[in-house]
């Protein structure tokens, strides 16, 4: 096996094992503490107009920021919102990575993002 494949395999295993362990036990933050961080990150995502105006430079900057800030939201306070959060996180990263310049396409992506955020908010409300 090549060195590159060994490194990739080791990284994948580390991510899998690490992800499996963070969901166990009492490692999850409280709903209130996580909600504050979630609302801050959710509200900091630029509007569609801001993203369009920023162009590729703005998207690159956003992607770099997301890679750090999304990790601060892991783990979520409960397994019930894990899937919705991971879907939201993947969607915001995809938007930043692809940096769409078509306003109609971006509007659709933002509507999908709003649906995912609503699922997270509903999950948090149900736990309160």
C-alpha positions as CSV (number, residue, x, y, z in Angstrom):
1,X,0.0,0.0,0.0
2,X,1.4,3.4,-0.9
3,X,2.3,5.9,1.7
4,X,-0.5,8.3,0.5
5,X,-3.1,5.5,0.9
6,X,-1.8,4.6,4.3
7,X,-2.1,8.3,5.4
8,X,-5.6,8.6,4.0
9,X,-6.7,5.4,5.6
10,X,-5.2,6.4,8.9
11,X,-7.0,9.8,8.7
12,X,-10.3,8.2,7.8
13,X,-10.0,5.7,10.7
14,X,-9.1,8.5,13.1
15,X,-12.1,10.6,12.0
16,X,-14.4,7.6,12.3
17,X,-13.2,6.5,15.7
18,X,-13.1,10.1,17.0
19,X,-16.6,10.8,15.7
20,X,-17.9,7.6,17.3
21,X,-16.4,8.5,20.6
22,X,-17.6,12.1,20.8
23,X,-21.2,10.9,20.6
24,X,-20.7,8.7,23.7
25,X,-21.0,9.6,27.4
26,X,-21.3,13.1,28.8
27,X,-19.1,14.7,26.2
28,X,-22.0,16.6,24.8
29,X,-22.5,20.3,25.7
30,X,-25.6,21.6,27.4
31,X,-28.5,22.7,25.1
32,X,-28.2,26.3,26.3
33,X,-24.4,26.6,25.7
34,X,-24.7,24.9,22.3
35,X,-27.7,27.0,21.3
36,X,-25.7,30.2,21.8
37,X,-22.8,29.0,19.6
38,X,-25.3,27.6,17.0
39,X,-27.2,30.9,16.7
40,X,-24.0,32.8,16.5
41,X,-22.6,30.6,13.7
42,X,-26.0,30.4,11.9
43,X,-26.5,34.1,11.9
44,X,-22.9,34.8,10.9
45,X,-23.4,33.0,7.5
46,X,-23.5,35.7,4.9
47,X,-26.7,36.5,3.1
48,X,-27.0,35.4,-0.6
49,X,-26.4,39.0,-1.7
50,X,-23.3,39.3,0.5
51,X,-22.0,36.0,-0.9
52,X,-22.6,37.1,-4.5
53,X,-20.8,40.4,-3.8
54,X,-17.8,38.7,-2.2
55,X,-17.1,36.5,-5.2
56,X,-14.5,33.8,-5.2
57,X,-12.3,35.6,-2.6
58,X,-15.3,35.9,-0.2
59,X,-16.2,32.3,-0.7
60,X,-12.6,31.2,-0.1
61,X,-12.4,33.2,3.1
62,X,-15.8,31.8,4.2
63,X,-14.8,28.3,3.5
64,X,-11.6,28.6,5.6
65,X,-13.6,30.1,8.5
66,X,-16.3,27.4,8.3
67,X,-13.7,24.6,8.6
68,X,-12.8,26.0,12.0
69,X,-16.1,27.3,13.3
70,X,-18.2,24.2,12.4
71,X,-15.9,22.1,14.5
72,X,-16.8,24.3,17.4
73,X,-20.3,23.0,17.1
74,X,-19.4,19.4,17.3
75,X,-20.6,17.5,19.2
76,X,-24.2,18.7,19.3
77,X,-26.1,18.5,22.6
78,X,-28.0,15.4,21.5
79,X,-28.1,12.6,18.9
80,X,-31.5,13.8,17.8
81,X,-30.1,16.8,16.1
82,X,-26.8,15.3,14.9
83,X,-28.1,14.5,11.4
84,X,-29.8,17.8,10.8
85,X,-26.7,19.7,11.9
86,X,-24.4,17.6,9.8
87,X,-26.7,18.2,6.8
88,X,-26.7,21.9,7.5
89,X,-22.9,22.0,7.9
90,X,-22.3,20.0,4.6
91,X,-24.7,22.4,2.8
92,X,-23.0,25.6,4.0
93,X,-19.6,24.1,3.1
94,X,-20.9,23.1,-0.4
95,X,-22.2,26.6,-1.0
96,X,-18.9,28.2,0.1
97,X,-16.9,25.7,-1.9
98,X,-18.9,25.9,-5.1
99,X,-19.4,29.6,-4.8
100,X,-22.5,29.8,-7.1
101,X,-22.8,33.1,-9.0
102,X,-26.3,32.5,-10.2
103,X,-28.8,34.4,-8.0
104,X,-31.7,32.0,-8.6
105,X,-29.6,28.9,-7.9
106,X,-28.2,30.6,-4.7
107,X,-31.7,31.5,-3.6
108,X,-32.8,27.9,-3.8
109,X,-29.7,26.7,-1.9
110,X,-30.5,29.3,0.8
111,X,-34.1,28.1,1.0
112,X,-32.8,24.5,1.6
113,X,-30.4,25.9,4.2
114,X,-33.3,27.6,6.0
115,X,-35.2,24.3,6.1
116,X,-32.2,22.5,7.7
117,X,-31.7,25.3,10.2
118,X,-35.4,25.1,11.1
119,X,-35.0,21.4,11.8
120,X,-32.1,22.1,14.2
121,X,-34.0,24.8,15.9
122,X,-37.1,22.6,16.3
123,X,-34.9,19.8,17.7
124,X,-33.5,22.2,20.3
125,X,-36.9,23.5,21.2
126,X,-38.2,20.0,21.7
127,X,-35.4,19.3,24.1
128,X,-36.1,22.4,26.2
